[in-house]
Amino acid sequence: MTETYQDLELQLLLDAVKARYGYDFAHYARASMMRRIRKHMSAAKTDKISDLIPLFIHDEAVFAHFVKDMSVTVTEMFRDPDFFQTLRKNIIPLLKTFPFIKIWHAGCATGQEAYSMAILLDEENLLDRCQIYATDFNENSLKIARSGIYPDAELPLYEDNYSKSGGYTSLENYCSRRYDSIKFNGRLSEHITFANHNLVSDGVFGEMNLVLCRNVLIYFNNVLQNRVLKLLIDSLRSRGILCLGRRENIQFSESSDLLETVDRHQRIFRKKV
Amino acid sequence: MPVKEVSPVERIVVIGASAGGFSALQTIFSELGSKFNFPILVCKHLGIGDEKGLVDVLAKRTGTTVLLSQDKLPMHNGCIYMAPGNYHLQVESREMLSLSVDERVCHSRPAIDVLFESAAEVFGENVTAIVLTGATSDGAAGVRAVKEAGGKVVAQSPESAEVKIMPKAAIETGCTDAILDLADIASYLRQP
């Protein structure tokens, strides 16, 4: 297979997906996307990308599986505990100066980061003054997020992260255990609105004090990274805080001069006045 | 501003290492020196937070530019790029690397398979993949992808490896072009 045809076939596949379902993956980062496409080619036992076109446009279930793959669902409670520790120590005091606080988790997957945030805010006596918005384009993930139910087997990892992040008690105080699951308390979810939002095609969220978008931009190419970073910045109020993933980069982006660095190591930025 | 002449990347070397890999990498890079005309991408299994020390020590010991990879970092000839903990390192294009937080592969993130497969995807026959010491089978699927794309595969000789499992798994795929001791891997890489 020559490289030229491969590019053409990829283009045709993405065009077909967009025309049929409205999802636009044209500016997704190539390497991660090809990994997923190869996986689906291997499942369909085909060596041509274009063979996926009839499969995707005629079989909604197969395509739903592809969408699930394209929206990365890997997450955990208090993931990167030292990030949450920094948040607690250095960012919460800034938020405390506001009478009402709006927070947006952009690309929340199955919601663990939003629940982590709610717990942290509760421990800092801020939760009652906060509204958390948590969005993703994968409806399946949102369903899990809204339920607040996670496998019991994850709890040791979650507890370990929570404790390393500077948590005051035990996660068991925030959830009930039943069968093989844990369920986070309704008191936490009262302050979280889970909603479907696609960073590629949907618009800004207004006047946020804090936006978290960790390890989402890495799945986009430079064109889309620029566009989405601008969207995140536009959603912040003046001097609002933006948190990205630890190995993500704004230095190659056009919008980087709209931000100042708060914590270089943890990738925490502030929107300039 | 003077414009620094940057030569395009024609070929790439990808290295996978696990248990015992730190000292193996030091040996290879000290031997190789700083005059090599391709980027080297390294996936070494490690704990989160250990990577900074690894990068600093390798840079100091070898006199080479060793960088901890960030997403969408441009790749240059003569530089070594290390995978950060908890992220997969990938070849994004001929000019750029990228990261992902996809599921672990062979219980690892970063995974050697992910690095090798992405390198094969972009550079085809112009990839040299090297599997060093380690206690997993990570890298075996990757060397198959490299071989299929026409690239070259080298395994560290199991008898010279601190842990034999990983190079053995690579050799058992039947895709290896050469099985070498550490000292000979650098001279293999110096061949045009």
Contacts between the chains, C-beta under 8 A, distances in Angstrom:
chain1	res1	chain2	res2	distance
A	3	B	124	7.8
A	29	B	72	7.9
A	29	B	92	6.2
A	29	B	98	5.3
A	29	B	100	8.0
A	30	B	92	5.9
A	30	B	93	6.5
A	30	B	98	8.0
A	31	B	90	3.9
A	31	B	91	6.4
A	31	B	92	4.8
A	31	B	98	5.2
A	31	B	100	7.5
A	31	B	118	4.6
A	31	B	121	7.0
A	31	B	122	7.6
A	32	B	90	6.9
A	32	B	98	7.0
A	32	B	100	4.7
A	32	B	102	6.8
A	34	B	118	7.5
A	34	B	121	5.6
A	35	B	90	7.9
A	35	B	100	7.8
A	35	B	102	7.0
A	35	B	114	7.2
A	35	B	117	7.1
A	35	B	118	7.3
A	38	B	117	7.7
A	72	B	100	7.6
A	72	B	101	6.3
A	72	B	102	6.4
A	74	B	101	5.4
A	74	B	102	6.6
A	74	B	103	5.9
A	80	B	86	7.9
A	215	B	101	4.7
A	217	B	71	7.3
A	218	B	71	4.5
A	218	B	72	7.8
A	218	B	87	8.0
A	218	B	98	6.5
A	218	B	99	5.1
A	218	B	100	6.1
A	218	B	101	7.2
A	219	B	100	7.0
A	222	B	72	6.4
A	225	B	72	7.2
A	245	B	71	7.8
A	245	B	101	7.5
A	246	B	84	7.6
A	246	B	86	8.0
A	247	B	69	7.0
A	247	B	70	5.0
A	247	B	71	5.7
A	247	B	84	5.1
A	247	B	87	5.5
A	247	B	99	5.4
A	248	B	70	7.3
A	248	B	71	5.2
A	249	B	70	5.0
A	249	B	71	5.4
A	249	B	72	5.9
A	249	B	73	7.2
A	252	B	72	6.0
